Amino acid sequence: MGLLSGIIKAGVAKRVIDEGRKPANQAKAKQLFQQMQAKRGGGAARPPR
């Protein structure tokens, strides 16, 4: 079962990377990131606890 789980995880990771390389998806991700920063007040990321 461990081998099958690893293969599935690798397939999902490849799909995420492939989708992230598409220019349309990069623009969406950049826009989402900017919205998230605006909601937080535009400051730097929170320091770790």
C-alpha positions, 0 to 999 in steps of 0.5 A: 500500500505504501508504494501505491500511495507514493505513486499517487502523491507523485502524480498529484505533485506533478499535476500541481507543478504542471498547472502552476507553470501555465501563464493563466494560472500564474496570473491567478496565483499572483492576483490571489497572493496580492489579495491575501496581502491586502487583507493582512494590511500589506505588511510583512509575513508574520514571524514564526511562533 
